[in-house]
Amino acid sequence: MPLRRRMPKTLLLLVSVFTLLVAQRAVATVTITDCTADARCHAIGKKTVISAPLDTVVVAGAIAPLAGTEDVQIRAHAIAVDGSSGGQISATGKGRSIVLDAASILVTGALHSANNNGKIFIRAVDMVQMQGPVDIDSGGGQARVVCTGIGCTIAITGVHFSTNFLFIDALGDVIWDMNTANLQNARDLAVIASEGGSIRKTGAITVALANGRLAAQVPRDKVDAVSEAVSFCETCQTTPTPTGTTATPTPPLRTASLPLGTPTGPTPTRTDPTPTRTPTPSGGTPAPTPSPGSCCNTITGTTESTLTIRALNDIDLNHDHYIVAENITVTAGGNIDLTGTELRNDFGKCGEIVVTAGGQVNIQDATLVDDDCKNNPDVSTINGREEVPHTGFNDVVGFPAVDD
């Protein structure tokens, strides 16, 4: 499906900074299509290393470790794994089998670590953009994406992760939209964190290689505030017309609070969830199949899976699906939007669903299913309240489809 949605000024500014940094600082563009025929690929111990600290390295072919090595490590000023040109990286080693380390990183091509003890490690200080459709597969290993600079944004759209441990952490905003993550093996874990911003949805970024540097192009029909973007994921194919208030421009490196308001509507009839179930590979208690949805994010885990989502400001998970066996923890300093969201842990080992916001939590049309562990009835804890109804208490608004 097309990845089309509008984008606030904060991301537009960061995209512009990305282009400017690469244009001004990078001395040259180094294009790698085949390490076996490129002298810039060096075998150092068990690693195939590409080092160009002042340049932009573009992976435009299928890159694999040189003979006698197991890992691929690229360190540069900017890195692009250009899927449209056939760019992809595969490795077989333990530890950090694939490393991308640069000021700015763009990934539109597949990354595959075949070792169950391998790690895909992506680290930047200005910006990370991962745009699908693309597969990031670490098998039973780890996939880590970190952005360590002040205001540094991680933008991930339309990406499929297959991993045991998924870790996404930015000092700025995390753009998390239209992604899927299949967690594997025992004690699988996903952590998505914005240490200094918000976790939100936005339009896709179209990135191209132009004039010997990375150039980012964004849709012209952009919006000016997070408040105009909170409802976009519901349709994905179209752009709804904002109603009510006029958007307030978002300052650079800051995120406006999500205007959750107090939805109105009839009180829903509580129903017992009867999800379709599919067997887990390990033969343990099967996991529910996520409810059908045309967009947004889905994370599914096995019988010992855990999910943590946290942000300094707001978190927008509207219409997402998170099917995780043990603990699901969502924590925000601002507001949390769970409109149409599915949170459930009613399979595998016992756990808790805990949602905590410094502002409001919107649960309109949400499906919230906490497991009844050892025959003890249990419901989600929302802003400190572990009983139903949640609506109307402790700044919780909206009428859920299922709250059980």
BATORZA-900922 format. One line per 10 residues: their letters; for each residue x, y, z of N, C-alpha, C. Coordinates in steps of 0.2 Angstrom, whole numbers, plus 5000, padded with zeros to 4 digits. Layout:
<atoms>
a	X/Y/Z/X/Y/Z/X/Y/Z; ...;
</atoms>
This chain:
<atoms>
mplrrrmpkt	5004/4994/5000/5000/5000/5000/5004/5006/5000; 5002/5012/4997/5006/5018/4997/5007/5020/5004; 5013/5023/5005/5015/5026/5012/5014/5033/5011; 5008/5035/5011/5006/5043/5010/5003/5045/5016; 5006/5050/5019/5003/5054/5025/5007/5060/5025; 5004/5065/5028/5007/5072/5028/5012/5072/5034; 5017/5077/5034/5022/5077/5039/5023/5084/5042; 5024/5084/5049/5024/5090/5052/5031/5094/5051; 5032/5100/5053/5037/5104/5052/5044/5101/5055; 5043/5098/5061/5049/5096/5064/5053/5091/5060;
llllvsvftl	5049/5086/5057/5053/5081/5053/5055/5085/5046; 5051/5089/5044/5054/5093/5038/5060/5096/5039; 5061/5100/5045/5067/5103/5047/5073/5098/5047; 5071/5093/5051/5077/5088/5051/5079/5085/5045; 5074/5084/5040/5076/5081/5034/5080/5086/5030; 5079/5093/5031/5083/5098/5028/5090/5098/5030; 5090/5097/5037/5097/5097/5040/5101/5091/5038; 5097/5086/5037/5101/5080/5034/5104/5081/5028; 5100/5084/5023/5103/5086/5017/5108/5091/5017; 5108/5096/5021/5113/5101/5022/5119/5098/5025;
lvaqravatv	5119/5094/5030/5125/5091/5033/5129/5087/5028; 5125/5083/5024/5128/5078/5019/5132/5082/5014; 5128/5088/5012/5131/5092/5006/5137/5096/5008; 5137/5098/5014/5142/5103/5016/5148/5099/5019; 5147/5093/5022/5153/5090/5026/5156/5084/5022; 5152/5081/5018/5154/5075/5015/5159/5077/5009; 5165/5074/5008/5169/5076/5003/5167/5072/4997; 5165/5066/4997/5164/5062/4991/5158/5057/4992; 5156/5054/4987/5151/5049/4987/5155/5042/4985; 5155/5037/4990/5158/5031/4988/5152/5026/4987;
titdctadar	5152/5023/4981/5147/5018/4980/5150/5011/4980; 5147/5007/4983/5149/5000/4984/5144/4995/4981; 5145/4991/4976/5141/4987/4973/5143/4979/4975; 5149/4978/4976/5152/4971/4977/5158/4972/4980; 5158/4969/4987/5164/4970/4991/5170/4965/4988; 5168/4960/4985/5174/4956/4982/5178/4959/4977; 5175/4964/4973/5178/4968/4968/5180/4975/4970; 5179/4977/4976/5180/4984/4978/5186/4984/4983; 5191/4988/4982/5197/4988/4986/5195/4992/4993; 5190/4995/4993/5188/4999/4999/5185/4995/5004;
chaigkktvi	5184/4988/5003/5181/4983/5008/5188/4980/5010; 5189/4980/5017/5195/4978/5020/5193/4972/5025; 5197/4967/5024/5196/4961/5029/5200/4963/5035; 5197/4964/5041/5201/4965/5047/5198/4960/5052; 5202/4955/5054/5200/4949/5058/5194/4946/5055; 5189/4945/5058/5183/4942/5056/5178/4947/5053; 5180/4953/5052/5176/4959/5049/5178/4961/5042; 5173/4962/5038/5173/4966/5032/5172/4973/5034; 5177/4978/5033/5176/4985/5035/5176/4989/5030; 5171/4994/5029/5172/5000/5025/5172/5006/5029;
sapldtvvva	5177/5010/5028/5178/5016/5033/5179/5022/5028; 5175/5027/5029/5175/5033/5025/5173/5038/5029; 5176/5040/5034/5173/5045/5039/5171/5052/5037; 5174/5054/5031/5172/5061/5028/5167/5060/5022; 5165/5054/5020/5161/5053/5014/5154/5050/5015; 5150/5050/5010/5144/5047/5010/5145/5040/5007; 5144/5034/5010/5144/5028/5007/5137/5025/5005; 5137/5024/4999/5130/5021/4996/5131/5014/4994; 5127/5009/4998/5127/5002/4996/5122/5001/4991; 5125/5000/4985/5120/4999/4979/5120/4992/4976;
gaiaplagte	5122/4987/4980/5122/4980/4978/5122/4976/4984; 5122/4969/4983/5121/4964/4988/5128/4964/4991; 5129/4966/4997/5136/4966/5001/5136/4960/5006; 5141/4956/5006/5142/4951/5010/5149/4951/5013; 5150/4947/5018/5157/4947/5021/5162/4944/5016; 5168/4947/5016/5174/4944/5012/5175/4937/5014; 5179/4933/5010/5181/4927/5012/5185/4927/5018; 5183/4922/5023/5187/4922/5029/5184/4927/5035; 5179/4931/5033/5176/4935/5038/5169/4934/5038; 5165/4936/5044/5159/4935/5045/5154/4941/5046;
dvqirahaia	5157/4947/5047/5153/4953/5049/5154/4958/5043; 5150/4963/5043/5150/4969/5039/5150/4975/5043; 5155/4979/5043/5154/4986/5047/5156/4992/5042; 5151/4997/5042/5152/5003/5038/5152/5009/5043; 5157/5013/5042/5158/5019/5046/5159/5024/5041; 5155/5030/5042/5156/5035/5037/5152/5041/5039; 5153/5047/5036/5149/5053/5038/5142/5052/5037; 5140/5049/5031/5133/5047/5029/5133/5040/5026; 5128/5036/5027/5127/5029/5024/5120/5029/5021; 5120/5026/5015/5113/5024/5012/5113/5017/5010;
vdgssggqis	5109/5013/5012/5108/5006/5009/5102/5007/5004; 5104/5008/4998/5099/5010/4993/5096/5004/4990; 5090/5002/4992/5086/4996/4990/5084/4997/4983; 5083/5003/4980/5081/5004/4973/5086/5002/4968; 5092/5002/4971/5098/5000/4967/5101/4993/4968; 5097/4990/4972/5099/4983/4974/5103/4982/4980; 5103/4988/4984/5107/4988/4990/5104/4984/4995; 5109/4980/4998/5107/4975/5004/5113/4973/5007; 5112/4971/5014/5118/4968/5017/5116/4962/5021; 5121/4957/5020/5120/4951/5024/5126/4949/5028;
atgkgrsivl	5125/4945/5033/5131/4943/5037/5129/4937/5041; 5135/4933/5044/5133/4927/5047/5137/4927/5054; 5140/4932/5056/5144/4932/5062/5140/4933/5069; 5143/4931/5074/5140/4933/5081/5141/4940/5083; 5138/4942/5088/5139/4949/5090/5136/4954/5085; 5140/4960/5085/5137/4965/5080/5139/4963/5073; 5135/4959/5070/5137/4956/5063/5136/4961/5058; 5131/4966/5058/5130/4971/5054/5130/4978/5058; 5135/4982/5056/5135/4989/5059/5135/4994/5054; 5131/4999/5055/5130/5005/5051/5131/5011/5056;
daasilvtga	5137/5015/5056/5138/5020/5061/5140/5026/5057; 5136/5031/5057/5137/5038/5054/5133/5043/5057; 5134/5049/5055/5130/5055/5057/5123/5054/5055; 5122/5052/5048/5115/5051/5046/5115/5045/5042; 5109/5041/5043/5109/5035/5040/5102/5034/5036; 5102/5031/5030/5096/5030/5027/5096/5022/5025; 5091/5019/5026/5090/5012/5025/5084/5011/5021; 5084/5009/5014/5079/5007/5010/5080/5000/5007; 5085/4996/5009/5087/4990/5007/5088/4985/5013; 5087/4978/5012/5086/4973/5017/5093/4973/5021;
lhsannngki	5092/4971/5027/5098/4969/5031/5096/4962/5034; 5101/4958/5034/5100/4951/5036/5106/4948/5040; 5105/4946/5046/5110/4943/5050/5107/4936/5051; 5111/4931/5049/5109/4924/5049/5110/4921/5055; 5114/4923/5060/5116/4920/5066/5111/4922/5071; 5109/4917/5075/5104/4918/5081/5107/4922/5086; 5114/4923/5086/5117/4927/5091/5120/4933/5088; 5118/4935/5082/5120/4941/5078/5116/4947/5080; 5119/4953/5079/5115/4959/5080/5116/4963/5074; 5110/4967/5072/5110/4972/5067/5110/4979/5072;
firavdmvqm	5116/4983/5071/5117/4988/5075/5117/4995/5070; 5112/4999/5071/5112/5005/5067/5113/5011/5072; 5118/5016/5071/5119/5021/5076/5120/5027/5072; 5117/5033/5074/5118/5039/5071/5117/5045/5076; 5119/5051/5074/5119/5057/5079/5114/5062/5076; 5113/5062/5069/5109/5067/5067/5102/5065/5065; 5101/5059/5061/5095/5056/5059/5096/5049/5057; 5091/5045/5058/5090/5038/5055/5084/5038/5051; 5084/5036/5045/5078/5035/5041/5078/5028/5038; 5072/5024/5040/5071/5017/5037/5065/5017/5034;
qgpvdidsgg	5065/5016/5027/5059/5017/5023/5057/5011/5019; 5052/5008/5020/5050/5001/5017/5046/5003/5011; 5044/4997/5008/5044/4990/5011/5051/4987/5011; 5053/4985/5017/5060/4983/5017/5060/4978/5023; 5064/4973/5023/5065/4968/5028/5071/4969/5032; 5071/4969/5039/5076/4969/5044/5076/4963/5048; 5080/4958/5046/5080/4951/5049/5086/4949/5053; 5085/4949/5059/5091/4946/5063/5089/4940/5066; 5084/4936/5063/5082/4930/5066/5081/4929/5073; 5085/4925/5077/5084/4925/5084/5089/4930/5087;
gqarvvctgi	5092/4934/5084/5097/4939/5087/5093/4946/5089; 5097/4951/5088/5095/4958/5090/5095/4963/5084; 5090/4968/5084/5090/4973/5080/5090/4980/5084; 5095/4984/5084/5096/4990/5088/5096/4996/5083; 5092/5001/5084/5092/5007/5080/5093/5013/5085; 5098/5016/5086/5099/5022/5091/5101/5028/5087; 5099/5034/5090/5100/5040/5087/5102/5045/5093; 5109/5046/5094/5111/5049/5100/5112/5056/5101; 5111/5060/5095/5112/5067/5095/5106/5071/5098; 5107/5077/5101/5101/5081/5104/5096/5082/5098;
gctiaitgvh	5090/5080/5099/5085/5081/5094/5085/5076/5089; 5089/5071/5089/5090/5066/5084/5084/5062/5083; 5081/5062/5077/5075/5058/5075/5076/5052/5072; 5072/5047/5074/5072/5040/5070/5065/5040/5067; 5065/5039/5060/5059/5039/5056/5059/5032/5053; 5054/5028/5055/5054/5021/5053/5046/5020/5050; 5046/5019/5043/5039/5018/5040/5040/5012/5035; 5035/5008/5036/5034/5002/5031/5039/4997/5032; 5042/4996/5038/5048/4991/5039/5045/4985/5042; 5048/4979/5040/5046/4973/5043/5052/4970/5047;
fstnflfida	5052/4969/5054/5057/4967/5058/5056/4960/5060; 5061/4956/5059/5060/4949/5062/5066/4948/5066; 5065/4947/5073/5071/4947/5078/5068/4945/5084; 5073/4943/5089/5071/4941/5096/5071/4947/5100; 5075/4952/5099/5076/4958/5103/5076/4964/5098; 5071/4969/5099/5070/4975/5095/5071/4981/5100; 5076/4985/5098/5077/4991/5102/5078/4997/5098; 5073/5002/5099/5073/5008/5095/5073/5014/5100; 5078/5018/5100/5079/5023/5105/5082/5030/5102; 5079/5035/5103/5081/5042/5100/5080/5047/5105;
lgdviwdmnt	5085/5052/5105/5084/5058/5109/5079/5063/5107; 5077/5062/5100/5072/5066/5098/5066/5062/5097; 5061/5064/5092/5055/5060/5091/5057/5053/5087; 5052/5049/5088/5052/5042/5085/5046/5042/5080; 5047/5042/5074/5042/5041/5069/5041/5034/5068; 5035/5031/5070/5034/5024/5070/5027/5023/5067; 5027/5020/5061/5021/5020/5057/5021/5014/5051; 5016/5011/5051/5015/5005/5046/5020/5000/5046; 5023/4998/5052/5028/4993/5053/5025/4987/5056; 5029/4981/5055/5027/4975/5058/5033/4972/5061;
anlqnardla	5033/4969/5067/5038/4966/5070/5036/4959/5073; 5039/4954/5071/5038/4947/5073/5044/4945/5078; 5042/4945/5084/5047/4943/5089/5048/4936/5089; 5054/4933/5090/5055/4926/5090/5059/4924/5096; 5058/4917/5097/5062/4914/5102/5060/4916/5110; 5064/4913/5114/5062/4914/5121/5064/4921/5124; 5059/4923/5128/5061/4930/5132/5062/4935/5126; 5058/4935/5121/5058/4941/5116/5056/4947/5119; 5059/4953/5117/5058/4959/5120/5058/4965/5114; 5053/4969/5115/5053/4975/5110/5053/4982/5115;
viaseggsir	5058/4986/5113/5058/4993/5117/5058/4998/5112; 5053/5003/5112/5053/5009/5108/5053/5015/5112; 5058/5019/5112/5058/5025/5116/5060/5031/5113; 5057/5037/5115/5059/5043/5113/5061/5047/5120; 5068/5048/5121/5070/5051/5127/5069/5058/5128; 5068/5062/5122/5067/5069/5122/5061/5071/5118; 5057/5067/5115/5052/5069/5111/5046/5065/5112; 5042/5064/5106/5036/5060/5106/5037/5054/5101; 5033/5049/5102/5032/5043/5097/5026/5045/5093; 5026/5045/5087/5020/5047/5083/5021/5045/5076;
ktgaitvala	5015/5046/5072/5015/5044/5065/5015/5050/5060; 5017/5049/5054/5018/5054/5049/5018/5051/5042; 5019/5056/5038/5019/5053/5031/5026/5051/5029; 5026/5047/5024/5033/5044/5022/5037/5049/5019; 5044/5048/5019/5049/5052/5017/5051/5049/5010; 5051/5053/5005/5054/5050/4999/5061/5052/4998; 5066/5048/4998/5073/5049/4998/5076/5047/4992; 5080/5051/4988/5083/5049/4982/5090/5051/4982; 5094/5048/4978/5101/5049/4977/5102/5054/4971; 5104/5060/4973/5104/5065/4968/5111/5070/4969;
ngrlaaqvpr	5114/5071/4963/5119/5076/4963/5125/5074/4967; 5126/5067/4968/5132/5065/4972/5131/5065/4979; 5125/5066/4982/5123/5066/4989/5116/5064/4990; 5115/5063/4997/5108/5061/4998/5103/5067/4998; 5098/5067/4995/5093/5072/4995/5086/5069/4997; 5083/5073/5002/5077/5070/5004/5071/5075/5001; 5066/5072/4999/5060/5075/4996/5054/5074/5000; 5050/5078/5002/5044/5077/5006/5038/5080/5003; 5032/5077/5004/5026/5079/5001/5025/5086/5003; 5022/5090/4998/5021/5097/4998/5015/5098/5003;
dkvdavseav	5010/5094/5003/5004/5095/5007/5005/5093/5015; 5011/5096/5017/5013/5094/5024/5008/5098/5029; 5008/5096/5035/5004/5099/5041/5009/5102/5045; 5007/5106/5050/5011/5110/5054/5011/5108/5061; 5007/5103/5063/5007/5101/5070/5005/5094/5071; 5007/5091/5076/5005/5084/5078/4998/5084/5078; 4994/5089/5080/4987/5089/5081/4983/5088/5075; 4986/5089/5069/4983/5088/5063/4985/5081/5060; 4989/5077/5064/4992/5071/5061/4989/5065/5065; 4986/5066/5071/4984/5061/5075/4979/5056/5072;
sfcetcqttp	4975/5058/5068/4969/5054/5065/4971/5051/5058; 4977/5052/5055/4979/5050/5049/4979/5043/5048; 4981/5039/5053/4983/5032/5052/4976/5028/5051; 4971/5031/5053/4965/5027/5053/4963/5025/5045; 4965/5029/5041/4963/5028/5034/4969/5026/5030; 4975/5029/5031/4981/5028/5027/4981/5029/5020; 4975/5027/5017/4975/5028/5010/4973/5036/5008; 4969/5039/5012/4967/5046/5011/4969/5050/5016; 4968/5057/5015/4970/5062/5020/4964/5065/5022; 4962/5064/5029/4956/5067/5031/4956/5075/5032;
tptgttatpt	4951/5078/5032/4951/5085/5033/4951/5087/5040; 4956/5090/5043/4955/5092/5050/4949/5096/5052; 4946/5095/5057/4940/5099/5059/4942/5102/5066; 4938/5107/5068/4938/5110/5074/4943/5116/5074; 4949/5114/5078/4954/5120/5079/4959/5121/5073; 4962/5127/5073/4967/5128/5068/4974/5126/5071; 4978/5122/5067/4984/5120/5069/4989/5125/5072; 4992/5124/5077/4998/5128/5079/5004/5125/5077; 5009/5129/5073/5015/5127/5071/5019/5124/5077; 5022/5118/5075/5027/5115/5080/5034/5118/5080;
pplrtaslpl	5036/5120/5086/5043/5123/5086/5048/5118/5084; 5054/5120/5081/5059/5115/5080/5061/5111/5086; 5062/5104/5085/5064/5099/5090/5059/5099/5096; 5053/5101/5095/5048/5101/5100/5042/5097/5097; 5038/5094/5101/5032/5091/5099/5025/5094/5102; 5020/5096/5099/5014/5098/5102/5011/5092/5105; 5007/5094/5110/5003/5089/5114/4997/5087/5110; 4996/5080/5110/4990/5078/5106/4984/5080/5109; 4979/5083/5105/4973/5086/5108/4968/5080/5109; 4968/5076/5114/4964/5070/5114/4956/5072/5115;
gtptgptptr	4955/5077/5119/4948/5079/5121/4944/5074/5124; 4938/5075/5124/4933/5070/5128/4928/5068/5123; 4929/5062/5120/4925/5059/5115/4918/5058/5118; 4913/5059/5113/4906/5057/5115/4903/5052/5111; 4898/5048/5114/4896/5043/5111/4892/5038/5116; 4889/5033/5113/4885/5028/5118/4890/5024/5121; 4888/5022/5127/4892/5017/5131/4892/5010/5128; 4898/5008/5126/4898/5001/5123/4896/4995/5127; 4893/4990/5124/4892/4984/5127/4898/4980/5128; 4900/4978/5134/4906/4974/5135/4905/4967/5132;
tdptptrtpt	4909/4965/5129/4909/4958/5126/4915/4954/5127; 4915/4948/5128/4921/4944/5129/4924/4943/5123; 4931/4944/5123/4935/4943/5117/4935/4936/5115; 4934/4935/5108/4935/4928/5106/4940/4928/5100; 4946/4929/5101/4951/4930/5095/4952/4923/5092; 4953/4924/5085/4956/4918/5082/4963/4916/5084; 4965/4910/5085/4971/4908/5088/4975/4904/5083; 4982/4905/5083/4986/4902/5078/4992/4899/5082; 4994/4893/5081/4999/4889/5085/5006/4893/5085; 5009/4893/5090/5016/4896/5090/5021/4890/5088;
psggtpaptp	5027/4892/5085/5032/4888/5083/5034/4883/5089; 5034/4886/5095/5037/4882/5100/5032/4877/5103; 5026/4877/5101/5021/4872/5103/5018/4875/5110; 5019/4881/5112/5016/4883/5118/5009/4886/5117; 5007/4889/5122/5000/4892/5121/5000/4897/5115; 4995/4896/5111/4995/4900/5104/4994/4907/5106; 4996/4911/5101/4995/4919/5102/4989/4920/5098; 4985/4925/5100/4979/4928/5096/4981/4931/5090; 4977/4930/5084/4979/4933/5078/4976/4941/5079; 4981/4946/5077/4978/4953/5077/4972/4954/5073;
spgsccntit	4968/4958/5076/4962/4960/5072/4964/4963/5065; 4960/4962/5060/4961/4965/5053/4962/4972/5054; 4967/4975/5050/4968/4982/5050/4971/4984/5044; 4970/4990/5041/4973/4992/5035/4979/4996/5035; 4981/4997/5041/4987/5002/5042/4990/5001/5049; 4995/5005/5050/4998/5006/5057/5002/5000/5058; 5004/5000/5065/5010/4995/5067/5007/4989/5070; 5011/4984/5069/5009/4977/5073/5015/4974/5076; 5015/4972/5082/5020/4968/5085/5017/4962/5088; 5020/4956/5086/5017/4950/5089/5023/4946/5092;
gttestltir	5022/4944/5098/5028/4940/5102/5026/4933/5103; 5030/4929/5106/5029/4922/5108/5027/4922/5116; 5028/4916/5119/5025/4915/5125/5028/4919/5131; 5034/4922/5130/5037/4925/5135/5039/4933/5133; 5035/4935/5128/5037/4942/5125/5035/4947/5130; 5039/4953/5129/5037/4959/5133/5038/4965/5129; 5034/4970/5130/5034/4976/5126/5035/4982/5130; 5039/4987/5129/5039/4993/5132/5040/4999/5127; 5035/5004/5128/5035/5010/5124/5035/5016/5129; 5040/5020/5128/5040/5026/5132/5042/5032/5128;
alndidlnhd	5040/5038/5131/5042/5045/5128/5041/5050/5133; 5046/5055/5132/5045/5061/5136/5039/5065/5135; 5037/5065/5129/5031/5069/5128/5025/5064/5126; 5022/5065/5120/5016/5061/5118/5018/5054/5115; 5013/5050/5115/5013/5043/5111/5007/5042/5108; 5007/5041/5101/5002/5040/5097/5002/5033/5094; 4998/5029/5097/4997/5022/5094/4991/5020/5091; 4987/5025/5089/4980/5024/5086/4980/5019/5081; 4976/5014/5082/4974/5008/5077/4980/5003/5077; 4985/5004/5081/4990/4999/5081/4988/4992/5084;
hyivaenitv	4992/4987/5083/4990/4980/5086/4997/4978/5090; 4996/4977/5096/5002/4974/5100/5000/4968/5104; 5002/4962/5102/5000/4956/5104/5006/4952/5108; 5007/4953/5114/5013/4952/5118/5011/4948/5124; 5014/4942/5126/5012/4938/5131/5012/4940/5138; 5018/4943/5140/5018/4945/5147/5017/4952/5148; 5021/4957/5149/5020/4964/5150/5020/4968/5145; 5015/4973/5144/5015/4978/5140/5014/4985/5144; 5020/4989/5143/5020/4995/5147/5021/5001/5142; 5016/5006/5143/5016/5012/5139/5016/5018/5143;
taggnidltg	5021/5022/5143/5022/5027/5148/5024/5034/5144; 5020/5039/5145/5022/5045/5142/5021/5051/5147; 5025/5056/5146/5025/5062/5150/5019/5066/5148; 5017/5066/5142/5011/5069/5139/5005/5065/5138; 5002/5065/5132/4996/5061/5131/4997/5055/5128; 4993/5050/5128/4993/5044/5125/4987/5043/5121; 4987/5041/5114/4981/5040/5110/4981/5033/5108; 4976/5029/5111/4975/5022/5110/4968/5021/5106; 4966/5026/5102/4960/5026/5098/4961/5020/5093; 4956/5015/5094/4956/5009/5090/4962/5004/5091;
telrndfgkc	4966/5005/5096/4972/5001/5097/4970/4995/5100; 4974/4989/5099/4973/4983/5102/4979/4981/5106; 4978/4981/5112/4983/4978/5117/4981/4972/5120; 4984/4967/5120/4982/4961/5123/4988/4956/5125; 4987/4953/5130/4993/4948/5133/4989/4942/5135; 4984/4940/5133/4980/4934/5135/4982/4927/5132; 4989/4926/5132/4991/4920/5130/4998/4919/5133; 5001/4913/5133/5008/4913/5136/5008/4914/5143; 5014/4917/5145/5015/4918/5153/5011/4923/5155; 5010/4924/5162/5006/4929/5165/5010/4936/5164;
geivvtaggq	5006/4941/5164/5009/4948/5164/5004/4953/5165; 5006/4959/5164/5001/4965/5165/5001/4970/5159; 4996/4973/5158/4996/4979/5154/4995/4985/5158; 5000/4990/5157/5000/4996/5161/5001/5002/5157; 4997/5007/5157/4997/5013/5153/4997/5019/5157; 5002/5023/5157/5003/5029/5161/5004/5035/5157; 5000/5040/5158/5002/5046/5155/5002/5052/5160; 5006/5057/5158/5006/5063/5162/5000/5067/5160; 4997/5066/5154/4991/5069/5152/4985/5065/5152; 4981/5065/5146/4976/5061/5145/4977/5054/5141;
vniqdatlvd	4973/5049/5142/4974/5043/5139/4967/5042/5135; 4967/5042/5128/4961/5041/5124/4960/5033/5123; 4955/5030/5125/4954/5023/5124/4948/5022/5119; 4946/5027/5115/4940/5026/5111/4941/5020/5106; 4936/5016/5106/4936/5010/5102/4942/5005/5103; 4946/5006/5108/4952/5002/5109/4949/4995/5111; 4954/4990/5110/4953/4983/5113/4958/4982/5118; 4956/4981/5124/4961/4980/5129/4960/4974/5133; 4964/4969/5132/4963/4962/5135/4969/4960/5139; 4968/4961/5146/4973/4958/5150/4972/4951/5152;
ddcknnpdvs	4977/4947/5153/4976/4940/5155/4973/4939/5162; 4968/4934/5162/4966/4932/5169/4971/4926/5171; 4976/4929/5175/4981/4924/5176/4979/4919/5182; 4980/4913/5181/4979/4908/5187/4972/4909/5189; 4967/4910/5185/4960/4911/5186/4958/4917/5190; 4963/4922/5191/4961/4928/5194/4959/4933/5189; 4953/4936/5189/4951/4941/5184/4956/4947/5185; 4958/4950/5179/4962/4955/5178/4960/4960/5173; 4961/4966/5174/4960/4971/5168/4967/4975/5168; 4967/4979/5163/4973/4984/5162/4973/4989/5167;
tingreevph	4979/4991/5169/4980/4997/5173/4981/5003/5169; 4976/5008/5169/4977/5014/5165/4977/5020/5170; 4982/5024/5170/4983/5030/5174/4982/5028/5182; 4984/5022/5183/4984/5020/5190/4977/5016/5192; 4973/5016/5188/4966/5012/5190/4966/5006/5186; 4965/5000/5191/4965/4993/5188/4958/4991/5189; 4953/4994/5187/4946/4991/5187/4942/4995/5182; 4937/4992/5180/4933/4995/5174/4926/4998/5178; 4923/5003/5175/4926/5006/5169/4932/5011/5170; 4936/5011/5165/4941/5016/5165/4939/5023/5163;
tgfndvvgfp	4934/5024/5159/4932/5030/5156/4930/5035/5162; 4932/5041/5162/4930/5046/5167/4934/5046/5173; 4939/5042/5174/4943/5041/5180/4950/5043/5178; 4953/5047/5182/4961/5048/5181/4963/5050/5174; 4959/5055/5171/4960/5058/5165/4960/5053/5159; 4956/5048/5159/4955/5043/5154/4948/5045/5150; 4949/5045/5144/4943/5047/5140/4942/5042/5134; 4936/5042/5132/4934/5038/5126/4930/5031/5129; 4927/5028/5124/4923/5022/5126/4926/5016/5122; 4929/5011/5125/4933/5006/5122/4928/5001/5119;
avdd	4930/4997/5114/4926/4992/5111/4926/4986/5116; 4932/4984/5118/4933/4979/5123/4938/4981/5129; 4936/4980/5135/4940/4982/5141/4939/4976/5146; 4944/4971/5145/4943/4965/5149/4949/4962/5151;
</atoms>
